[in-house]
Amino acid sequence: MLGPLLIRSSVLALCLVGGLWSLAASAQEAKIGYKICGFTADQKQMLVAVEDENASGPVLLVWDVEPLGVNKKVKPIPYTKADQPKAIREARKKLKFPDAGVDDMLYPLDPKDETKSLSFFGLMAAKDRFVLAVTDKQRLGKVKNIEIKKDDETKILAKASLRQLFWTTDRKLMVAVITQKIETGTFTSEKDEFHVVKFKPADIAWVDPTPDAPPK
């Protein structure tokens, strides 16, 4: 009788250890993703879908654009991934977010000529600096410098990437969604963050091309 009892006890102990190990592993990861779903008519607020792996489920939140942050006066709206499109439509109607916005890495310079446009991308300019960059196919320009996050204990720097570029329909307001991922070996943090730009093509800091060498 002791044999089966010992086996069952050993299996139970392994299961408990495995469960604790899984909990410890999950506690060492943080992943938060943002998706912009629309703007108010005055462009002072935006509707944001938030997915946090350590939360009970995704929610819709209202963010103030300036100063940038969650508007705590509006309660989070929970939803399921399968019902996301419907949840967004209903929330935009209820909260009065008439501008659906534009998800686009391009900025048209001439509505009649698709070849004349600005193309945006992310660029690591240094280990601790990420640049929201732009090109008109002839020049390289800078829109904004973005500081790279650092793990407080290990001082390991994050790896940044441009995940989404979202505009108000009139293209006056740009919101860049930047993902910063830190991997220390024992801890992984992958979080999105917003960077808001009141965009005008005239504000681009173009990089002067290297001048031609003088003739010999």
MIBARO-348487 format. One line per 4 residues: number of its first residue (from 0); for each residue y, x, z of N, C-alpha, C. Coordinates in Angstrom, 1 decimal. Each point is the difference from the previous one (the first is absolute). Example, Ala and Ser with C-alpha at 12.3 -4.5 7.8 and 13.67 -1.06 7.14 Angstrom:
0	-5.7:13.2:7.8:1.2:-0.9:0.0:1.2:0.9:0.0 ~ 1.1:-0.4:-0.7:1.1:0.9:0.0:1.1:-0.8:0.8 $
END
This chain:
0	-1.2:0.8:0.0:1.2:-0.8:0.0:1.3:0.9:0.0 ~ -0.1:1.2:0.6:1.1:0.8:0.0:0.5:0.5:-1.3 ~ -1.0:0.3:-1.0:0.3:0.5:-1.3:0.9:-0.9:-0.7 ~ -0.3:-1.3:-0.3:0.9:-0.9:-0.7:1.4:-0.1:0.7 $
4	-0.1:0.0:1.4:1.3:-0.2:0.7:0.9:1.2:-0.2 ~ -0.6:1.2:0.0:0.8:1.2:-0.2:0.5:0.1:-1.4 ~ -0.8:-0.5:-1.0:0.5:0.0:-1.4:1.2:-0.9:-0.2 ~ -0.2:-1.3:0.7:1.1:-0.9:-0.1:1.3:0.5:0.6 $
8	-0.2:0.7:1.2:1.2:0.6:0.7:0.6:1.0:-0.8 ~ -0.8:0.9:-0.7:0.6:1.0:-0.8:0.7:-0.5:-1.2 ~ -0.5:-1.1:-0.7:0.6:-0.6:-1.1:1.4:-0.6:0.4 ~ 0.0:-0.7:1.2:1.2:-0.6:0.5:1.0:1.1:0.3 $
12	-0.4:1.1:0.6:0.9:1.1:0.3:0.7:0.5:-1.3 ~ -0.9:0.2:-1.0:0.5:0.5:-1.3:1.0:-0.9:-0.7 ~ -0.3:-1.3:0.2:0.9:-1.0:-0.6:1.4:0.0:0.7 ~ -0.1:0.1:1.4:1.3:0.1:0.7:0.8:1.2:-0.3 $
16	-0.7:1.2:-0.2:0.7:1.2:-0.4:0.6:-0.1:-1.3 ~ -0.8:-0.6:-1.0:0.5:-0.2:-1.3:1.2:-0.9:-0.1 ~ -0.1:-1.1:0.9:1.2:-0.9:0.0:1.2:0.7:0.5 ~ -0.2:0.8:1.1:1.2:0.7:0.6:0.5:1.0:-1.0 $
20	-0.9:0.7:-0.7:0.4:1.0:-1.0:0.9:-0.7:-1.1 ~ -0.5:-1.2:-0.5:0.7:-0.7:-1.0:1.4:-0.4:0.5 ~ 0.1:-0.5:1.3:1.3:-0.3:0.5:0.9:1.2:0.1 ~ -0.6:1.1:0.4:0.9:1.3:0.1:0.5:0.4:-1.4 $
24	-0.9:-0.1:-1.0:0.4:0.4:-1.3:1.1:-0.9:-0.6 ~ -0.2:-1.4:0.3:1.0:-0.9:-0.5:1.4:0.2:0.7 ~ -0.1:0.4:1.2:1.2:0.2:0.8:0.8:1.2:-0.5 ~ -0.7:0.9:-0.8:0.6:1.2:-0.5:0.6:-0.2:-1.4 $
28	0.1:-1.3:-0.5:0.6:-0.2:-1.3:1.1:-1.1:0.2 ~ 1.0:0.2:-0.8:1.1:-1.0:-0.1:0.4:-0.1:-1.4 ~ -0.1:-1.3:-0.5:0.4:-0.2:-1.4:0.8:-1.3:-0.1 ~ 1.3:0.1:-0.4:0.8:-1.1:-0.1:0.7:-0.1:-1.4 $
32	-0.3:-1.1:-0.7:0.6:-0.1:-1.4:1.0:-1.1:-0.1 ~ 1.0:0.2:-0.8:1.0:-1.0:-0.3:0.1:-0.4:-1.4 ~ 0.3:-1.3:-0.3:0.2:-0.5:-1.3:1.2:-0.9:0.0 ~ 1.0:0.2:-0.8:1.2:-0.8:0.0:-0.3:-1.2:-0.8 $
36	0.4:-1.2:0.4:-0.3:-1.3:-0.6:1.2:-0.8:-0.4 ~ 1.2:0.5:0.2:1.2:-0.8:-0.4:1.2:0.3:0.9 ~ 1.2:-0.5:-0.4:1.2:0.2:0.6:0.8:-1.3:0.2 ~ 0.9:0.0:1.0:0.9:-1.1:0.2:1.1:0.1:-1.1 $
40	0.7:-1.0:-0.3:1.0:0.0:-1.0:1.1:1.0:0.2 ~ 0.4:0.2:1.3:1.0:1.0:0.3:-0.5:1.4:0.1 ~ -1.3:0.2:-0.2:-0.7:1.3:0.0:0.1:0.8:1.3 ~ 0.2:-0.8:1.1:0.0:0.6:1.3:-1.3:0.0:0.7 $
44	-1.0:-0.8:-0.5:-1.3:0.0:0.6:-1.1:0.0:-1.1 ~ -1.2:0.5:0.4:-1.1:0.0:-0.9:-1.3:-0.5:0.7 ~ -0.8:-0.6:-0.8:-1.3:-0.5:0.6:-1.1:1.1:-0.3 ~ -0.7:0.4:1.0:-0.9:1.1:-0.1:-1.4:-0.4:0.5 $
48	-1.0:0.3:-0.8:-1.4:-0.2:0.4:-0.5:1.3:0.7 ~ -0.5:-0.1:1.2:-0.4:1.2:0.7:-1.5:-0.1:0.3 ~ -0.7:1.1:-0.3:-1.4:0.1:0.3:-0.2:1.2:0.9 ~ -0.5:-0.3:1.2:-0.2:1.0:1.0:-1.5:0.0:0.4 $
52	-0.7:1.1:-0.3:-1.5:0.0:0.2:-0.3:-0.2:1.5 ~ 0.9:0.3:0.9:-0.3:-0.2:1.4:0.5:-1.3:0.6 ~ 0.5:-0.9:-0.9:0.5:-1.3:0.4:-1.1:-1.1:-0.3 ~ 0.2:-1.2:0.4:-1.0:-1.0:-0.2:0.0:-0.5:-1.4 $
56	1.1:0.2:-0.8:0.0:-0.4:-1.3:1.4:0.2:-0.6 ~ 0.1:-0.2:-1.3:1.4:0.2:-0.7:0.9:-1.1:0.4 ~ 1.3:0.4:0.0:1.1:-1.0:0.3:1.2:0.2:-1.0 ~ 0.8:-1.1:-0.1:1.2:0.1:-0.7:1.2:0.2:1.0 $
60	0.8:0.9:-0.2:1.2:0.3:0.9:1.3:-0.1:-0.8 ~ 1.0:-0.3:0.7:1.4:0.1:-0.6:0.6:1.3:0.5 ~ 0.5:0.8:-0.9:0.7:1.2:0.3:1.5:-0.1:-0.4 ~ 0.8:0.5:0.9:1.4:0.1:-0.3:0.2:1.3:-0.8 $
64	0.8:-0.1:-1.0:0.2:1.2:-0.9:1.0:1.0:0.6 ~ 1.0:-0.5:0.7:1.0:0.9:0.6:0.5:-0.6:1.3 ~ -0.3:0.7:1.2:-0.8:1.1:0.1:-1.5:-0.3:-0.2 ~ -0.7:0.9:-0.6:-1.4:-0.2:-0.4:-0.9:-0.2:1.2 $
68	-0.7:-1.2:0.0:-1.0:-0.2:1.1:-0.5:-1.4:0.0 ~ -1.0:-0.3:0.8:-0.6:-1.3:0.1:1.0:-1.0:0.7 ~ 0.2:-1.2:-0.6:0.8:-1.0:0.6:-0.9:-0.7:1.0 ~ 0.3:0.2:1.3:-0.9:-0.6:1.0:0.3:-1.4:0.3 $
72	1.0:-0.6:-0.6:0.3:-1.4:0.2:-1.0:-0.9:-0.8 ~ -0.6:0.6:-1.0:-1.0:-0.8:-0.8:-1.4:0.4:0.3 ~ -0.8:-1.0:0.4:-1.3:0.3:0.5:-0.9:0.5:-1.2 ~ -0.9:0.9:0.3:-1.0:0.5:-1.1:-0.8:-1.2:-0.5 $
76	-0.3:0.0:-1.3:-0.8:-1.1:-0.6:-1.3:0.6:-0.4 ~ -1.1:-0.3:0.7:-1.3:0.6:-0.3:-0.6:-0.7:-1.2 ~ -0.8:0.7:-0.8:-0.7:-0.5:-1.1:-1.3:0.8:-0.3 ~ -0.8:-0.5:-0.9:-1.2:0.7:-0.5:0.3:0.6:-1.3 $
80	-0.7:1.1:-0.3:0.2:0.7:-1.3:-0.2:-0.9:-1.2 ~ -1.0:-0.9:0.1:-0.4:-0.9:-1.0:1.2:-1.0:-0.3 ~ 0.7:-0.4:1.1:1.1:-0.9:-0.1:1.4:0.6:-0.2 ~ 0.0:1.3:-0.2:1.3:0.7:0.0:1.0:-0.6:-1.0 $
84	-0.3:-0.2:-1.3:1.0:-0.6:-0.9:0.5:-1.3:0.5 ~ -0.8:-0.9:0.5:0.4:-1.3:0.5:0.9:0.2:1.2 ~ -0.4:0.8:0.9:0.8:0.3:1.2:1.4:0.5:-0.3 ~ 0.0:0.9:-1.0:1.3:0.6:-0.4:0.9:-1.1:-0.6 $
88	-0.5:-0.8:-0.9:0.8:-1.1:-0.6:0.5:-1.0:1.1 ~ -0.8:-0.4:0.9:0.4:-0.9:1.0:1.0:0.6:1.0 ~ -0.1:1.3:0.3:0.9:0.7:0.9:1.3:0.1:-0.7 ~ 0.0:0.4:-1.3:1.3:0.2:-0.7:0.8:-1.3:-0.1 $
92	-0.8:-1.1:-0.2:0.7:-1.4:0.0:0.5:-0.4:1.3 ~ -0.8:0.2:1.1:0.4:-0.4:1.3:1.2:0.8:0.6 ~ -0.1:1.3:-0.2:1.0:0.9:0.5:1.2:0.2:-0.9 ~ -0.1:-0.5:-1.2:1.1:0.1:-0.9:0.2:1.4:-0.5 $
96	-1.0:0.5:-0.7:0.0:1.3:-0.7:-0.1:-0.3:-1.5 ~ 1.1:-0.4:-0.7:-0.1:-0.4:-1.4:-0.3:1.1:-1.0 ~ 0.4:1.2:0.4:-0.2:1.1:-0.9:-1.4:0.7:0.1 ~ -0.8:-0.2:-1.0:-1.4:0.5:0.1:0.0:1.5:-0.2 $
100	1.1:0.6:-0.6:0.1:1.4:-0.1:-0.8:0.5:-1.2 ~ 0.1:1.3:-0.3:-0.6:0.7:-1.1:-0.8:1.2:0.4 ~ -1.2:0.1:-0.2:-0.9:1.2:0.3:0.0:0.9:-1.2 ~ 0.7:1.1:0.0:0.2:0.7:-1.2:0.4:1.5:0.2 $
104	-0.7:0.9:-0.6:0.4:1.4:0.1:1.1:0.4:-1.0 ~ 0.4:-0.9:-0.8:0.9:0.2:-1.1:1.3:-0.8:0.3 ~ 1.1:0.6:-0.6:1.3:-0.7:0.1:0.6:0.0:-1.4 ~ 0.1:-1.2:-0.6:0.5:-0.1:-1.4:1.5:0.3:-0.1 $
108	0.3:0.9:-0.9:1.4:0.4:-0.3:0.6:-0.9:-1.1 ~ -0.9:-0.5:-0.8:0.4:-0.9:-1.1:-1.0:-1.0:-0.2 ~ 0.3:-1.3:0.4:-1.0:-1.1:-0.1:-0.6:-0.2:-1.4 ~ 0.8:0.5:-1.0:-0.5:-0.2:-1.4:-0.8:1.1:-0.5 $
112	-0.1:1.1:0.7:-0.7:1.2:-0.4:-0.9:0.5:1.2 ~ -1.3:-0.2:-0.1:-0.9:0.3:1.1:-0.1:1.5:0.2 ~ 0.3:0.8:-1.1:-0.1:1.4:0.1:1.1:0.7:0.9 ~ 1.1:-0.8:0.2:1.1:0.5:0.8:-0.2:-0.5:1.4 $
116	-0.6:0.8:0.8:-0.2:-0.4:1.4:-0.1:1.2:0.9 ~ 0.1:-0.2:1.3:-0.2:1.0:1.0:-1.4:-0.2:0.6 ~ -0.7:1.1:0.2:-1.4:0.0:0.6:0.0:0.7:1.3 ~ -0.5:-0.6:1.1:0.1:0.5:1.3:-1.4:0.5:0.5 $
120	0.0:1.0:0.8:-1.2:0.6:0.5:0.3:0.8:1.3 ~ -1.1:0.3:0.7:0.2:0.8:1.3:-0.3:1.5:-0.3 ~ 0.7:0.8:0.7:-0.2:1.5:-0.3:0.1:0.7:1.3 ~ -1.0:0.9:0.3:0.1:0.9:1.2:0.9:1.1:-0.4 $
124	1.2:0.1:0.6:0.9:1.1:-0.3:-0.2:1.1:1.0 ~ -0.6:-0.2:1.1:-0.3:1.0:1.0:-1.1:-0.6:1.0 ~ -0.5:0.9:0.9:-1.0:-0.5:0.9:0.5:-1.1:0.9 ~ 1.3:0.0:0.3:0.5:-1.0:0.9:1.0:-0.9:-0.7 $
128	0.0:-0.1:-1.3:1.0:-0.8:-0.7:-0.7:-0.7:-1.2 ~ 0.2:-1.3:-0.1:-0.5:-0.7:-1.1:1.2:-0.6:-0.7 ~ 0.0:-0.1:-1.4:1.1:-0.4:-0.7:-0.4:-1.3:-0.9 ~ 0.9:-1.0:0.1:-0.2:-1.1:-0.9:0.8:0.4:-1.2 $
132	-0.7:0.3:-1.1:0.6:0.6:-1.2:0.0:-0.9:-1.2 ~ 0.7:0.3:-1.0:0.2:-0.8:-1.2:0.2:0.8:-1.2 ~ -0.4:-0.5:-1.1:0.2:0.7:-1.3:0.4:-1.0:-1.1 ~ 0.8:0.5:-0.9:0.4:-0.9:-1.2:-0.7:0.6:-1.2 $
136	-1.0:0.8:0.2:-0.8:0.6:-1.1:0.6:1.3:-0.5 ~ 1.2:0.3:0.5:0.7:1.2:-0.4:0.4:0.8:1.2 ~ 0.3:-0.6:1.1:0.5:0.6:1.2:-0.8:-0.4:1.2 ~ 0.0:0.8:1.0:-0.6:-0.3:1.3:1.1:-0.2:1.0 $
140	-0.1:-1.1:0.8:1.0:-0.3:1.0:-0.6:-0.4:1.3 ~ 0.9:0.0:1.0:-0.4:-0.3:1.4:0.7:-1.3:0.4 ~ -0.7:-0.9:0.7:0.5:-1.2:0.5:0.2:0.1:1.5 ~ -1.0:0.6:0.7:0.0:0.1:1.4:-1.0:1.0:0.6 $
144	0.4:0.8:1.0:-0.8:0.8:0.7:-0.7:-0.8:1.1 ~ -1.3:0.3:0.3:-0.7:-0.7:1.0:-0.7:1.0:0.9 ~ 0.2:-0.1:1.3:-0.6:1.0:0.9:-1.5:-0.3:0.2 ~ -0.7:1.1:0.0:-1.5:-0.1:0.2:-0.3:-0.1:1.5 $
148	-0.9:-0.9:0.4:-0.4:-0.2:1.4:-0.8:1.2:0.4 ~ -0.1:0.2:1.4:-0.8:1.0:0.5:-0.7:-0.4:1.3 ~ -1.3:0.4:0.1:-0.8:-0.4:1.2:0.6:0.8:1.2 ~ 0.3:-0.7:1.1:0.7:0.6:1.1:-0.8:1.1:0.7 $
152	-1.3:-0.1:0.0:-0.8:1.0:0.7:-0.4:1.2:-0.9 ~ -0.5:-0.3:-1.2:-0.5:1.0:-0.8:1.0:0.6:-1.0 ~ 1.2:-0.7:-0.1:1.1:0.3:-0.9:-0.5:0.0:-1.5 ~ -1.1:-0.6:-0.3:-0.4:-0.2:-1.4:0.9:-0.9:-0.7 $
156	0.4:0.3:-1.2:0.9:-0.8:-0.8:-0.8:-1.0:-0.8 ~ 0.7:-1.2:-0.2:-0.6:-1.0:-0.8:0.0:0.3:-1.5 ~ -0.8:-0.7:-0.7:0.0:0.0:-1.5:0.6:-1.3:-0.4 ~ 1.1:0.0:-0.7:0.7:-1.2:-0.4:-0.2:-0.4:-1.5 $
160	0.1:-1.3:-0.2:-0.2:-0.4:-1.4:0.8:-1.3:-0.2 ~ 0.5:-0.3:-1.2:0.7:-1.2:-0.3:-1.0:-1.1:-0.4 ~ -0.1:-1.0:0.8:-1.0:-1.1:-0.2:0.6:-1.2:-0.8 ~ 1.2:-0.3:0.3:0.6:-1.2:-0.7:1.5:0.2:-0.1 $
164	0.6:-0.5:-1.1:1.4:-0.1:-0.2:0.4:-1.5:-0.2 ~ 0.7:-0.6:0.9:0.3:-1.4:-0.2:1.5:-0.3:0.0 ~ 0.4:-0.9:-0.9:1.4:-0.2:-0.3:0.3:-1.5:0.3 ~ 1.3:-0.2:0.3:0.5:-1.4:-0.1:0.1:-0.3:-1.5 $
168	0.0:-1.2:-0.4:-0.1:-0.4:-1.4:1.2:0.5:-0.8 ~ 1.2:0.1:0.7:1.2:0.6:-0.7:0.0:1.5:0.0 ~ -1.0:0.6:0.5:-0.2:1.5:0.0:1.1:0.7:0.8 ~ 0.7:-0.6:0.9:1.0:0.6:0.8:-0.5:0.7:1.2 $
172	-1.2:-0.5:0.5:-0.6:0.5:1.2:-1.4:0.5:-0.3 ~ -0.3:1.3:0.3:-1.3:0.6:-0.1:-0.6:0.3:1.3 ~ -1.3:-0.4:0.2:-0.7:0.4:1.2:-1.2:0.8:-0.4 ~ -0.1:1.2:0.4:-1.1:0.9:-0.2:-1.0:-0.1:1.1 $
176	-1.3:-0.2:-0.3:-1.0:0.0:1.0:-0.7:1.3:0.0 ~ 0.2:0.9:1.0:-0.6:1.3:0.0:-1.1:0.0:1.0 ~ -1.1:0.6:-0.4:-1.2:0.1:0.9:0.0:1.5:0.5 ~ -0.1:0.1:1.3:-0.2:1.3:0.6:-1.3:0.1:0.8 $
180	-0.8:1.0:-0.4:-1.4:0.1:0.6:-0.1:1.3:0.7 ~ -0.4:0.0:1.3:-0.2:1.2:0.8:-1.5:0.0:0.3 ~ -0.7:1.2:-0.3:-1.4:0.2:0.4:0.0:1.2:0.8 ~ -0.4:-0.1:1.3:-0.1:1.1:0.9:-1.4:0.6:0.2 $
184	-1.0:-0.8:-0.5:-1.4:0.4:0.3:-0.6:-1.0:0.9 ~ 0.8:-0.4:1.1:-0.5:-1.0:0.9:0.7:-1.3:0.0 ~ 1.1:0.0:-0.8:0.9:-1.2:-0.1:0.5:-0.1:-1.4 ~ 0.0:-1.2:-0.5:0.5:-0.3:-1.3:1.0:-1.2:0.1 $
188	1.2:0.3:-0.4:1.1:-1.0:0.0:0.5:-0.2:-1.4 ~ -0.1:-1.2:-0.5:0.5:-0.3:-1.4:0.9:-1.3:0.1 ~ 1.3:0.2:-0.1:1.0:-1.0:0.3:1.0:-0.1:-1.2 ~ 0.4:-1.2:-0.3:1.0:-0.2:-1.0:1.4:-0.1:0.7 $
192	1.0:0.3:-0.7:1.4:-0.1:0.5:0.9:-0.4:-1.1 ~ 1.1:-0.7:0.4:1.0:-0.4:-1.0:1.2:0.9:-0.1 ~ 0.5:0.2:-1.2:1.2:0.7:-0.3:0.9:-0.8:-0.9 ~ 1.1:-0.5:0.5:0.9:-0.9:-0.8:1.1:0.7:-0.7 $
196	0.2:-0.3:-1.2:1.1:0.7:-0.8:0.8:-1.1:-0.7 ~ 1.3:0.0:0.2:0.8:-0.9:-0.9:0.3:0.8:-1.3 ~ -0.8:-0.3:-1.0:-0.1:0.9:-1.1:1.0:-0.2:-1.1 ~ 0.6:1.1:-0.5:0.8:0.0:-1.2:-0.3:1.3:-0.7 $
200	-0.3:-0.1:-1.3:-0.4:1.2:-0.8:1.1:1.1:0.1 ~ 1.2:-0.4:0.2:1.1:1.0:0.1:-0.2:0.9:1.3 ~ -0.8:-0.5:1.0:-0.1:0.8:1.2:-1.1:1.0:0.0 ~ -0.8:0.0:-1.1:-1.1:1.0:-0.1:0.5:1.4:0.0 $
204	-0.6:0.9:0.8:0.4:1.4:0.0:-0.9:0.7:-1.1 ~ 0.5:0.2:-1.2:-0.7:0.6:-1.0:-0.1:1.5:0.2 ~ -1.2:0.6:-0.4:-0.2:1.4:0.1:0.5:0.6:-1.3 ~ 0.9:0.9:0.1:0.5:0.7:-1.3:-1.2:0.8:-0.6 $
208	-0.2:-0.1:-1.3:-1.0:0.8:-0.6:0.3:1.4:0.0 ~ -0.9:0.9:0.0:0.2:1.4:0.0:0.8:0.4:-1.3 ~ 1.2:0.7:0.2:0.8:0.3:-1.2:-0.7:1.0:-0.9 ~ 0.3:-0.2:-1.2:-0.7:0.9:-1.0:0.5:1.4:0.2 $
212	-0.8:1.0:-0.2:0.3:1.4:0.1:1.1:0.3:-1.0 ~ 1.0:0.8:0.3:1.0:0.4:-1.0:-0.6:0.8:-1.1 ~ 0.5:-0.2:-1.2:-0.5:0.8:-1.1:0.2:1.5:0.2 ~ -1.0:0.7:-0.5:0.1:1.5:0.1:0.8:0.6:-1.1 $
END
